[in-house]
Amino acid sequence: MIAIMGLTDDERNAIVKYRLERAKETLAEVPILFENKLYRTAANRLYYACFYAAIALLLNDGYEARTHNGVRTLLGQHYVKEGKIDDELNHTYRKMFNLRQTGDYDDLTVVTPNEVLDLLEPAQQFITAIENLIKDEHANF
């Protein structure tokens, strides 16, 4: 992760914008992977698309997480608990994390097409919700 300390506002804003773009690009990979029956990799990309958006939001608001668990914890504390991110979207984000974990690290795990399809729209909603939170603070995003 990039250290927040020492970044100018312009540098931080550039990184936030980059992370949001990266989230959208990563999400755009999913239909290609799905079409090629690469469901495990599609699940990985769904999670990472949301992860990049979450990092953008945290960085935008001055928070720094050094781990995946740290990102999930900070989202829960500062956005879900405060009603800024819907609890259901947060639950889906955690589900994506778990599916990515098992898909990446557990032997003989099968990720099904339905698991990927069931997460595609919520992933889009998660990224949009985060983008809207950031846009509320920055007119140029």
Secondary structure, DSSP 8 states (H G I E B T S, - for coil): ---STT--HHHHHHHHHHHHHHHHHHHHHHHHHHHTT-HHHHHHHHHHHHHHHHHHHHHHTT---SSHHHHHHHHIIIIITTTSS-HHHHHHHHHHHHHHHHHHHSTT----HHHHHHHHHHHHHHHHHHHHHHHTT-TT-
